[in-house]
Amino acid sequence: MTDTDMKIDPQRAAALVSQIKTVRERIAAVARGRDVRLVAVSKLKPANDILALVQQAEPPQLHFGENYAQELSQKAELLPRNIQWHFIGGLQSGHCKSLAKIPNLFCVSSIDTEKKAQLLDKYRGEYLSSLSTLSPSSSSSPSPSPVPGKINVHIQVNTSGEPTKSGCPPGPSVVSLCRTVSSLPNLHLLGLMTIGAVARSVATTPDTENEDFERLRQQRDLVASELGLEPQHLELSMGMSEDFEGAIVAGSSEVRVGSTIFGARGPKSEAKIKV
Ligand SMILES: *Cc1c(COP(=O)(O)O)cnc(C)c1O
């Protein structure tokens, strides 16, 4: 199956296009001219929902976020190569190899240990050198796919301190993990990411402060000063359906929005990639 024989229901496509337009307008209304990346979180949603937004949103939506490594690999295989994929789910060491082989993987946003950073770097390096030993792709290739390169990385920070949340603890651990990622040849440190406490996110409006967002910004400033970087060169990935406007007011560079675009998600056991 290729994207040319994937069926798109026109009514569903129109609803998705209208919902993403509304989210884009809500972002622009609070961003004060700053560029804020919208990652459309498509986990557990079928591939043709994604294709509808690639083909019919104006401008096309190309950044999509997924939580499950296998689901992401399958969708990446099926869908156009100009999509920029984000892995935002809980990362296990065992996922690093398959993720590293996705040519158009734009970012892994859930790096929280040195070991996972090192594995992702190592496997990306192996993947990139396997490409360069293949016969050089002919320059007449019609494919517009970008050449695979480094994987961008956000360090996930556990800003809420909840033991059930993954993420690197704030402070020296975050600094040291950022230093490691900066030194790895096949990864690029893009910034920091947090999910934050649900209770706080529900209570967040554009006018209230959210401790998780404040804490992530403090961690960003700490990392910047320890690594000798300009703070504005490190991204903050924070904000989801419940709280993305408040997150942008608090300085977010990237919001990850799922249900407000795609609707509520059913159970994982009922999710289908091809419908
Ligand atoms: C699912 C998910 C989102 C999107 O959540 P919505 O509430 O559906 O917008 C964002 N970030 C992460 C890490 C997620 O797992």
The ligand as a Tripos MOL2 file, in Angstrom:
@<TRIPOS>MOLECULE
LIG
   15    15     1     0     0
SMALL
NO_CHARGES

@<TRIPOS>ATOM
      1 C1         -0.3400   12.4810   23.8050 C.3       1 LIG1
      2 C2          0.6880   13.4900   24.0420 C.ar      1 LIG1
      3 C3          0.4970   14.8310   23.6690 C.ar      1 LIG1
      4 C4         -0.8000   15.3570   23.0880 C.3       1 LIG1
      5 O1         -1.7950   15.3510   24.0600 O.3       1 LIG1
      6 P1         -3.2390   16.0200   23.7800 P.3       1 LIG1
      7 O2         -3.7600   16.2450   25.1470 O.co2     1 LIG1
      8 O3         -4.0170   15.0030   23.0210 O.co2     1 LIG1
      9 O4         -3.0180   17.2530   23.0320 O.co2     1 LIG1
     10 C5          1.5420   15.7130   23.8550 C.ar      1 LIG1
     11 N1          2.7160   15.3200   24.3930 N.ar      1 LIG1
     12 C6          2.9470   14.0480   24.7640 C.ar      1 LIG1
     13 C7          4.2570   13.6830   25.3430 C.3       1 LIG1
     14 C8          1.9330   13.1040   24.6210 C.ar      1 LIG1
     15 O5          2.1620   11.8490   25.0140 O.3       1 LIG1
@<TRIPOS>BOND
     1     1     2 1
     2     2     3 ar
     3     2    14 ar
     4     3     4 1
     5     3    10 ar
     6     4     5 1
     7     5     6 1
     8     6     7 2
     9     6     8 1
    10     6     9 1
    11    10    11 ar
    12    11    12 ar
    13    12    13 1
    14    12    14 ar
    15    14    15 1
@<TRIPOS>SUBSTRUCTURE
     1 LIG1         1 GROUP 0 **** ****
